[in-house]
Amino acid sequence: MSISEALRIARQVIGDEADALRRLADELGTVFEAVVQTILTDCDQLVVSGLGKSGNIARKIAATLTSTGTPAVFMHPVDALHGDLGIVTPRNGLMAFTRSGNTDEILRLVTHFRRLGGPVIGVTQARESRLAELSNHLVRLPDVPEAGPLNLAPTTSCMLMLAFGDALAMALLASRGFRKEDFAQFHPEGTLGRRLLLRAGDVMHAGAALPLVDADATFDQLVVSMTTKQLGLALITERDGRLLGVFTDGDLRRVFERVSDPHKITAREAHRGSRRTSSEPAVTHSSVSASHPAVDCLRMMMESRITSLVVADDAGRPVGLLRLLDLLNAGLG
């Protein structure tokens, strides 16, 4: 077979599947609406099943439903008949996928499920089938040939099942008022989850790692704290614990440039003598709360061109330190 012939076949397969999908969209109607309503009102969890390629699609649909607010679990039809039906209650619904509507393993699962569970939703291309007789709701997918030269391998039928499952999941998502924040709760380690869920308190350095120095401490004690805590700065505090200011490596350099004998001054005096001049860029953000979104902290640092933020309580007492590197390592960059 020539390369040009392979390209023709590929384009034909995609075109045939696209036509089938358009037909599916046009034919969705009252049955689809009834399925959505049934799942919303009668099902605490969906059991999704299929055999062979239909089973692979069913497994993916169950995962999509679960991650978008509709609890679902994939159940292999054979395993179901050997113990897995033990999870089924009257508040479980079953969504069964089979192209022919007469797959023996699926029909046996449906038969036994009807004794234990709730509504049965059949999804098939067959106009007349045993599945139609056993289902509370029957979704008839367009009865079109499989794409490809032999009309044998499950191609278009799987595409239709997958598209139906995605459409159902998104319709349920909208009906439940599911938000991106809800999605993040189910995907805490994904990019979106980290961006929406991670707070300053989750990433900050705290406790014994915090380089706190009393304002009345000596300059030498200030330098020792900066060195031993290895965060590149110290947090100078008043006697009541409130933050006086942040003392960085740059501040240390300015003190040595401006003070003849730094060893004779206090941390307070070092802080006062190290302030930036009017010609140097001002720092517009200095502290946040522990509940502040970490992604906003990253934005603040980038906008202000700073590498750290103090995390403080309501009284202005530092409880943590957040560094730019920590946020980037957390996958927020």
C-alpha positions as CSV (number, residue, x, y, z in Angstrom):
1,M,0.0,0.0,0.0
2,S,1.4,3.4,-1.0
3,I,1.9,6.3,1.5
4,S,-0.8,8.3,-0.4
5,E,-3.3,5.5,0.1
6,A,-2.5,5.3,3.9
7,L,-3.1,9.0,4.1
8,R,-6.4,8.7,2.3
9,I,-7.6,6.0,4.7
10,A,-6.5,8.0,7.7
11,R,-8.4,11.0,6.6
12,Q,-11.5,8.9,5.8
13,V,-11.5,7.3,9.3
14,I,-11.3,10.7,10.9
15,G,-14.0,12.1,8.7
16,D,-16.3,9.1,9.3
17,E,-15.9,9.5,13.0
18,A,-16.4,13.2,12.9
19,D,-19.7,12.7,11.0
20,A,-20.8,10.1,13.6
21,L,-20.1,12.5,16.4
22,R,-22.1,15.3,14.7
23,R,-25.0,12.9,14.4
24,L,-24.7,11.9,18.0
25,A,-24.9,15.6,19.0
26,D,-28.0,16.1,16.9
27,E,-29.7,13.0,18.2
28,L,-29.3,13.6,22.0
29,G,-32.6,14.6,23.4
30,T,-35.1,13.8,26.2
31,V,-33.5,10.4,27.1
32,F,-30.2,12.2,27.8
33,E,-32.1,14.7,30.0
34,A,-33.7,11.9,31.9
35,V,-30.4,10.2,32.4
36,V,-28.9,13.4,33.9
37,Q,-31.9,13.8,36.2
38,T,-31.8,10.2,37.3
39,I,-28.1,10.4,38.2
40,L,-28.6,13.6,40.1
41,T,-31.6,12.5,42.1
42,D,-31.3,8.7,42.5
43,C,-27.6,7.8,42.5
44,D,-25.0,8.4,45.2
45,Q,-22.5,6.6,43.0
46,L,-22.5,5.2,39.5
47,V,-21.1,1.7,38.6
48,V,-19.8,1.9,35.0
49,S,-19.1,-1.3,33.1
50,G,-18.2,-2.7,29.7
51,L,-16.3,-5.6,28.2
52,G,-13.3,-5.5,25.9
53,K,-12.8,-2.1,24.1
54,S,-16.1,-0.9,25.6
55,G,-14.7,-1.7,29.0
56,N,-11.6,0.4,28.3
57,I,-13.9,3.3,27.4
58,A,-16.1,2.7,30.4
59,R,-13.1,2.8,32.7
60,K,-12.1,6.2,31.4
61,I,-15.6,7.5,31.7
62,A,-15.8,6.4,35.3
63,A,-12.5,8.3,36.0
64,T,-13.8,11.4,34.3
65,L,-17.1,11.3,36.2
66,T,-15.3,10.9,39.5
67,S,-12.9,13.8,39.0
68,T,-15.7,16.2,38.0
69,G,-18.1,15.7,40.9
70,T,-20.1,12.5,40.1
71,P,-18.7,9.6,42.2
72,A,-18.3,6.5,39.9
73,V,-16.4,3.3,39.9
74,F,-15.5,0.9,37.0
75,M,-16.6,-2.7,37.5
76,H,-15.5,-5.5,35.2
77,P,-18.6,-7.5,34.4
78,V,-16.9,-10.8,35.2
79,D,-15.5,-9.6,38.5
80,A,-18.9,-8.3,39.4
81,L,-20.4,-11.8,39.3
82,H,-17.6,-13.1,41.6
83,G,-17.9,-10.7,44.6
84,D,-17.6,-7.1,43.4
85,L,-21.4,-6.7,43.4
86,G,-20.9,-6.5,47.2
87,I,-20.5,-2.7,46.9
88,V,-23.9,-2.2,45.3
89,T,-26.7,-0.5,47.2
90,P,-30.1,0.8,46.0
91,R,-28.4,4.2,45.7
92,N,-26.0,2.9,43.1
93,G,-26.8,3.3,39.4
94,L,-25.4,1.1,36.7
95,M,-24.2,2.5,33.3
96,A,-23.5,-0.4,30.9
97,F,-21.7,0.0,27.6
98,T,-22.1,-2.6,24.8
99,R,-22.1,-2.0,21.1
100,S,-24.4,-4.9,20.3
101,G,-26.6,-4.6,23.4
102,N,-26.4,-8.4,23.7
103,T,-23.0,-9.0,25.3
104,D,-23.6,-12.0,27.5
105,E,-21.4,-10.9,30.4
106,I,-23.0,-7.4,30.5
107,L,-26.5,-8.9,30.4
108,R,-25.7,-11.1,33.4
109,L,-24.3,-8.2,35.3
110,V,-27.4,-6.1,34.6
111,T,-29.7,-8.9,35.6
112,H,-28.0,-9.4,39.0
113,F,-27.6,-5.6,39.5
114,R,-31.3,-5.1,39.2
115,R,-31.8,-7.2,42.3
116,L,-29.4,-5.1,44.4
117,G,-29.1,-1.7,43.0
118,G,-30.8,1.3,41.5
119,P,-31.5,2.5,38.0
120,V,-29.8,0.9,35.0
121,I,-28.6,3.0,32.1
122,G,-27.8,1.1,28.9
123,V,-25.6,2.6,26.2
124,T,-25.6,0.8,22.9
125,Q,-25.9,1.2,19.1
126,A,-28.5,-1.6,18.8
127,R,-32.0,-0.6,18.0
128,E,-33.4,-3.9,19.4
129,S,-31.5,-5.7,22.1
130,R,-31.8,-7.5,25.4
131,L,-30.1,-4.5,27.1
132,A,-33.0,-2.3,25.9
133,E,-35.4,-4.6,27.8
134,L,-33.4,-4.6,31.0
135,S,-32.6,-0.8,31.2
136,N,-34.5,1.9,32.9
137,H,-33.0,4.3,30.4
138,L,-31.6,3.3,27.1
139,V,-29.2,5.6,25.2
140,R,-29.1,4.6,21.6
141,L,-25.9,5.8,19.9
142,P,-26.0,6.3,16.1
143,D,-25.9,2.9,14.4
144,V,-23.1,3.6,12.0
145,P,-20.4,1.3,10.6
146,E,-17.0,1.1,12.2
147,A,-14.5,3.4,10.5
148,G,-11.8,1.6,8.5
149,P,-11.4,-0.7,5.5
150,L,-12.8,-3.8,7.2
151,N,-15.6,-2.3,9.3
152,L,-14.5,-4.7,12.1
153,A,-12.2,-3.1,14.7
154,P,-14.1,-1.0,17.3
155,T,-13.3,2.5,16.1
156,T,-16.4,4.7,15.6
157,S,-18.4,2.8,18.3
158,C,-15.7,3.5,20.9
159,M,-15.5,7.2,19.8
160,L,-19.2,7.6,20.3
161,M,-19.2,6.0,23.7
162,L,-16.3,8.2,24.8
163,A,-18.0,11.3,23.5
164,F,-21.3,10.4,25.2
165,G,-19.5,9.8,28.5
166,D,-17.6,13.2,28.3
167,A,-20.9,15.0,27.4
168,L,-22.6,13.4,30.3
169,A,-19.8,14.2,32.7
170,M,-19.8,17.9,31.6
171,A,-23.6,18.1,31.8
172,L,-23.6,16.7,35.3
173,L,-20.7,19.0,36.3
174,A,-22.7,22.1,35.2
175,S,-25.9,20.8,36.9
176,R,-24.1,20.4,40.2
177,G,-22.5,23.9,40.0
178,F,-19.1,22.3,40.1
179,R,-16.3,24.9,40.2
180,K,-12.7,24.9,39.3
181,E,-12.0,25.0,43.0
182,D,-13.9,21.7,43.4
183,F,-11.9,20.2,40.5
184,A,-8.7,21.2,42.3
185,Q,-9.8,19.4,45.5
186,F,-9.8,16.2,43.5
187,H,-6.5,17.0,41.7
188,P,-4.4,18.4,44.5
189,E,-1.1,17.3,42.9
190,G,-2.0,18.6,39.5
191,T,-0.9,22.0,38.2
192,L,-4.4,23.5,38.8
193,G,-4.7,21.9,42.2
194,R,-1.4,23.3,43.4
195,R,-2.3,26.7,42.1
196,L,-5.7,26.8,43.7
197,L,-5.1,24.9,47.0
198,L,-1.5,25.6,48.1
199,R,-1.3,28.3,50.8
200,A,1.7,30.2,52.1
201,G,1.5,28.2,55.3
202,D,2.0,25.0,53.3
203,V,5.3,26.0,51.9
204,M,6.8,28.4,54.5
205,H,9.8,27.8,56.8
206,A,8.6,28.0,60.4
207,G,9.4,27.1,64.0
208,A,13.1,26.5,64.8
209,A,14.0,27.2,61.1
210,L,12.9,30.8,61.4
211,P,15.8,33.3,61.8
212,L,14.2,35.5,64.5
213,V,16.4,38.1,66.1
214,D,15.4,40.6,68.9
215,A,15.9,44.2,68.0
216,D,18.1,44.7,71.0
217,A,20.4,41.8,70.1
218,T,23.9,42.6,69.1
219,F,25.0,42.9,65.5
220,D,27.1,39.7,66.0
221,Q,24.0,37.8,67.1
222,L,22.2,39.1,64.0
223,V,24.9,37.8,61.7
224,V,25.1,34.4,63.5
225,S,21.3,33.9,63.1
226,M,21.6,34.7,59.4
227,T,24.4,32.3,59.0
228,T,23.1,29.4,61.0
229,K,19.5,29.4,59.7
230,Q,20.9,29.5,56.1
231,L,17.9,31.4,54.6
232,G,19.9,34.5,53.6
233,L,18.2,36.9,56.0
234,A,17.0,37.5,59.5
235,L,13.7,38.7,60.9
236,I,14.3,41.5,63.4
237,T,11.4,41.7,66.0
238,E,10.3,44.1,68.7
239,R,10.0,42.9,72.3
240,D,6.3,42.1,71.8
241,G,7.2,39.9,68.8
242,R,6.0,42.2,66.1
243,L,8.2,42.5,63.0
244,L,10.5,45.5,62.9
245,G,12.0,44.5,59.6
246,V,13.8,42.0,57.4
247,F,17.6,42.1,57.3
248,T,19.1,40.6,54.2
249,D,22.5,39.9,52.7
250,G,22.2,43.2,50.9
251,D,21.5,45.0,54.1
252,L,24.5,43.4,55.7
253,R,26.7,44.8,52.8
254,R,25.2,48.3,53.3
255,V,26.0,48.2,57.0
256,F,29.6,47.4,56.4
257,E,29.8,50.2,53.9
258,R,28.2,52.8,56.2
259,V,29.2,51.9,59.7
260,S,32.8,52.1,60.8
261,D,32.5,49.4,63.5
262,P,29.3,47.3,63.1
263,H,30.2,45.1,66.0
264,K,29.3,47.9,68.4
265,I,25.7,48.4,67.2
266,T,22.4,46.5,67.9
267,A,20.2,44.7,65.4
268,R,17.8,47.7,65.6
269,E,20.6,50.1,64.6
270,A,21.8,47.8,61.9
271,H,18.3,47.7,60.4
272,R,18.0,51.5,60.6
273,G,21.4,52.0,59.0
274,S,20.9,49.6,56.2
275,R,17.8,51.0,54.6
276,R,17.7,51.5,50.9
277,T,18.3,54.9,49.4
278,S,15.8,56.8,47.3
279,S,17.7,55.7,44.2
280,E,17.1,52.0,44.9
281,P,13.8,50.2,44.0
282,A,11.3,50.2,46.8
283,V,9.8,46.9,48.1
284,T,6.0,47.1,47.8
285,H,5.2,43.8,49.6
286,S,6.7,42.5,52.8
287,S,4.3,40.1,54.6
288,V,1.3,37.9,54.0
289,S,-0.9,35.6,56.1
290,A,-0.5,31.9,56.3
291,S,-3.8,31.4,54.5
292,H,-2.7,33.6,51.5
293,P,-2.7,31.6,48.2
294,A,0.8,30.6,47.4
295,V,0.4,31.4,43.7
296,D,-0.5,35.0,44.7
297,C,2.7,35.1,46.8
298,L,4.7,34.1,43.7
299,R,3.0,36.9,41.7
300,M,3.8,39.4,44.5
301,M,7.4,38.4,44.5
302,M,7.8,38.6,40.8
303,E,6.1,42.0,40.6
304,S,8.2,43.4,43.4
305,R,11.4,41.6,42.3
306,I,12.0,40.2,45.8
307,T,13.0,36.6,46.7
308,S,11.2,36.2,50.1
309,L,8.0,37.1,52.0
310,V,7.4,37.1,55.7
311,V,4.3,35.2,56.9
312,A,2.8,37.0,59.8
313,D,-0.2,36.6,62.2
314,D,-2.9,39.2,62.7
315,A,-0.8,41.0,65.3
316,G,2.1,41.4,62.9
317,R,4.3,38.7,64.5
318,P,6.3,36.6,62.0
319,V,5.3,33.0,62.0
320,G,7.1,31.9,58.8
321,L,9.2,32.8,55.8
322,L,8.3,32.1,52.2
323,R,11.1,32.0,49.6
324,L,10.7,32.3,45.8
325,L,12.7,29.1,45.4
326,D,10.2,27.2,47.6
327,L,7.3,28.3,45.4
328,L,9.1,27.4,42.2
329,N,10.1,24.0,43.7
330,A,6.4,23.5,44.5
331,G,5.5,23.6,40.8
332,L,3.9,27.1,40.8
333,G,6.4,28.7,38.4
